[in-house]
């Protein structure tokens, strides 16, 4: 029975981190748009 390669269970951790980073990258424009909308709504309410 071959010993489990320590390199094989390392990609899972880095892959999860990469996926989280990709998700954050996708959500950043959405967050920016939401922020702009929020400020616009506040400005309209102040008028």
Residue, then its C-alpha position, 0 to 999 in steps of 0.5 A: x500500500x503506497x504512502x499517501x503523498x503529502x503533496x496530494x492533500x495540499x492543493x485542496x487547501x490552496x484551491x479553497x483559498x483560490x476559490x475564495x479569492x476568485x469569489x471575492x474578486x467577483x463580488x468586489x464590483x457588486x459591493x462597489x455598485x451597492x455602495x454607489x446605490x446606497x450613497x445615491x439613495x441617501x443623497x436623494x433622501x436628503x434632498 
